[in-house]
Amino acid sequence: MSVRGTRIPPHLQLPIAGVTPPPTEKDGQRLFPTGNFRFYRPVYRDKTPPCNNACPTGEQIQKYLDYVKHERYLDGYLTILNDNPMPSVTGRVCYHPCETACNRAAHDEPIGIRSVERFLGDYGLALPEDPIAGTLPPLNGTTVAIVGSGPAGLACAYHLRRRGYSSVIFEVLEKPGGMLRAGIPHWHLPEEILDAEVAKLVALGGIEIRCGVRAGRDVSWDELRSYPAAFLALGQDVGRRLPVEGIEARGVTGALEFLREAGLGRPVQVGRQVLVIGGGNTASDAARSAIRLGGGEATIASLEAEDELLIVPEDLIQAREEGVAFAPNTSLVKVLSEDGHVTGAVLCDARLGKDASGAVRPELIPGTEREVACDTILIAIGQIQQLEWLPDRLSDRGVITADEHGRVEGNIFVGGDVMRGPSMVVDALGDGKRAARDIDRVLTAEALGPEPEVQVMSYQGLNAAYFRHAPRIEAPLTLAAERRRSQQVEVTLAYSQEEAIAEADRCMSCGVCNGCDNCYIVCPDVSVMRDTRENGHYAIRTTYCKGCLVCVQECPTGCLEKVPEMDFDDPADVTRMETAFAPYDGAHAEQSAFTNQLIEETIAEYDATRKAPAGNGKTTFTPNGDSGVRP
């Protein structure tokens, strides 16, 4: 009988009483390493929490929640900065896919991760000095060109600086920020917060932002190619137009253009009856902004059904609170006008369909046409980028084509909306981070490779019985809905310190040891140690662990798993046993020698017994280890 990693000699397959001498009280456990009985061993293997896996920037969310829970705010802030340079921004505008993936949702409600991130981001902005400024490597003399100072461009510059590269950013607007400034209302993302985050990046040194520079006009494609590397993060700032009758009437404009003019502080014209066409966040922001800028009422007409709207859930709730009306499954058919100015629209019930090319097209339902009065129409059906200045081979229908690594050609990479189409701020931040990593790889002659595979922890892998139910703490609102309609103040407030701690404490630490001591307490063999911390918390003495796996069953977070003993082929991982009780070396040498002597005497007795005549009533031993009394 043998198991890989443990070998039991044939002579010890004989169940002979008295072979092993009784241990002393002092050396009992030491002389009997019960780990030899084990077929499985518990192993600490941290998994990837689903929130971490869902975050486009790869934030270590579980880690910074744990820091907040223990009031280590600086450590939490620095943890975010490893992946995301602008937590005060994403803490306000992120669509939080981490919360959608949160295992806590299956238990009661997901963690308010975005609000905790905002708490840490605002904490970091309030620090008198940037905590990472003194930790950066010196500049290496290589400058990378970046087109666009939106989230993708700023993230790329930040992560390049952390690798020792300088960068020059070309921005077409008069202020940096891209769509963060020109596409997101100030009541959602206050201008002073964006300014502070940008100033913090520039203060790191090695990041130059040149505003008022348009790619293709002020900087050419050939000039960009002359840099050691370049990153195209232009975004998409031109709204798509609808091909319907009357669309050229005054009072019809793109929602993106409307938000840009308002965001840059320029005068905008808005009527008392506003109709917004679209079903995403831009449509919601435009409708709510129109109300704040003097529009008496606003309606969002969308092809999407009400439960298919691509609007962040809390923003949808707030829009309804502020009086925004919704007309789902509706298409704009015609714009009505008098003297060239819009006076109304013809709407029609519709379903989402696709044409022969696979593009989304409305399927109108005959007989459902109706007229509605309006004096402003804002179109929010998506956007594109003007790319005529690029070689034809590099662009297709308003996006730049690239390989799976985002590489356009040579050392030129692309990210953000101009690569993936309209997307979210945090997606662009993730693109910028990956671009910086890959630019560093190509400049150091390192091969580009795929993202590493991870093991994501599921809710089923947790021991949820150890987590009490606790309601989610919602971020407070600044004003009642009626007052929000007429003021440009920020809608949502930050968590207080007490709220941030309480919300972080709800985290289940999925797949990651949280130091709960369960394994240490329940182990019947006293094999779990806290003084030797191989995983940051505990270590298992495999010499004495006999693989009962109680610790695995009672682990709340799922970081312990059972592994077949035969999987451990490395001598460094497992002691090769020469007997069922002890190895022939070290502290067990004396016992092993005595055992060998007894075995030799017993085998001799066994041989003599086989020669004895039958029926003598003596105990006999069969070669397979069975014993009994023969007649």
C-alpha positions, 0 to 999 in steps of 0.5 A: 500500500502506498500513496505518493508522498507517503510509503508504508513498507510491506512489513508494517502492513502487518497489524502486530500489537506492541510494535510501537513503544509507548511515547512519553508525555513530553514527546508523544506528539513529536514521536507520532506525526499523525500527518502520515494518515492524511490523504488530503491536506488543507492549503491556504490559497487566496482566490480573486474576489469577484469585485476585484475581477469585475473592476476594469482597473483591477483595483484590489477592492477587498484589500482596501475595504479591509484597511478601511475596516481597521481605520488604516485610511492611508494604506487603503488610499495607496492601495487604490492608487496602485491601479487607479489615479483618480479615486475621487472621480470614480467614487462619484461617476463609476457605474460600479460593476464591482457592486454588481459582481459582489457576492454579498448581493446573494446574502443581503445587499452588495457592498457600497464599494463606490462610496467607500472609494469616494471616501478614500479618494477625498481623504487622499485629496485632503492630505497635505502632501501626495504620499506617492510623490517621494516613491516614484523612480527617476525619469528615464529620459523617454517621453511618450506622446498621448492624445487626449487628457480624458480618463484613458490619457490621464491614467496612461500618463500616471502609470507611465510616470510610475515606471519612470517615463515622462509624457506629453498630452495633447488636449483639444479643449482649453482645460484638461479632463476630456469628457470628465469635464465636457461630458459629465455635469458638475452636479455629478462631478464637481469641477473642483474635484476634477481640477484637484485630481489633475493637479495632483497628477501634474505635480508628480513631474514628468507629465505635461498637458498642452491644451488647445492642441488638435490632433491632425491639425496641430500635431500630425500622424507623422509627428506622433510616430516620431515619439518612442511610443504614443497612446491615442485616447481621443474619446468620442466627442461628436454625437451621432445624428438621426436621419429623420425628417426635420432634424435640422430645425433649430432647437435640435442638438446633440446631448453631448454637445449640450453637456459640453457647452454647459460643462465648459461654462458656455451659455446654452439655450434650453426650452421649457419642454425638453425631449431627450432621445436615447436610453443611456447615462448621457440621456439621463445627464442631459435631461437632468441638466436641462431641468436645472438650466431652466427646462420646466420638464424633460422626457426621455424617449428610448428604444429600450424597455424600461428595465433595459435602460443603460443608466446607472440604477441610482441615477435612474432613481434620482432622475425620476425623483427630479421629475424626468419622465420616461417613454420606453420602446419609443422611436423619433419619427419626425421633428415638427417645426415652425419658422425653422424652430422645433415645436414638437415631434412625432413619436412611434412605439417601436421594438429593438431590431437588427438589420442585415448587417447586424446593426440595431434598428428600430422596428416601428409598430404601425398605428401608434404614431402620436405628436408631442409638444417640445421646444428642445430636442437633445439626441443621445444615441451615441457618439463618434470621433472624426478620424480623417487625419489618420491613415484609412487603414487605421480607422473604421466607422469612427473607431481606431482598429487595433489588435488584442493588446490595443496596439495600432501599429509599432509602438502606437497604442489606443484605448478608451471610447475611440477603440471600444466605442462609447463606454464608461470612465472606469473602462477608459482608466483601465485601458490607460493602465494596460497601455502604460504597461504594454508601452513599457513592455515594447520599449524594454523588448518584453513580449506582450502576453495575455492577461493571467487567468484567475480563480474567482471566488463564488458565493457558494464557496463561502461559509455564509453562516458566519456572516450576519445580515446587515443592511447596506448603508446608502450614500446620503443625498445633499438636497431634496429632489425638488430643490435639486431641480433648480441648483447645480450642487453635487447630488450625493454626499460622501460617507462619514468615517463611521459609515465607511467603517461600517460598510467596509465591515460588511465585506465577506473577504471572498477567497482571501484570509481575513484572520478570523481564527476559525481554523486555529480554533477548530483544529483537533490536532493543534496543527494550525499555527499563528506564529508562522504566517505563510499566508499572512495569518496562519501556517499548518504543521503538515507533520501533524495535520491528518487531513480531517478538513474541519478547517476547510469546512469552517473557513468563512472566506473559502481561502482554505481548500483540500488538495490530494496528498498525491499532488505534492511531488516536490520534496520541499512540500511534503516529507517522504515517510519511510514508515507509517509512524515516523521517518528514519532520521532526526528526532525519530531515529531512535524509535525507528531503530527499535521498531526495526528490531521488533519487526525482525523478531516478529517476522521470525516468529511468523515464519516459525508459526507457519511451520507449526502443526495445524490446530495448535490454537496459536495466532497466525498472520497471513501475508495480506495482513489478516490475522485470526485463530485457526482450528 
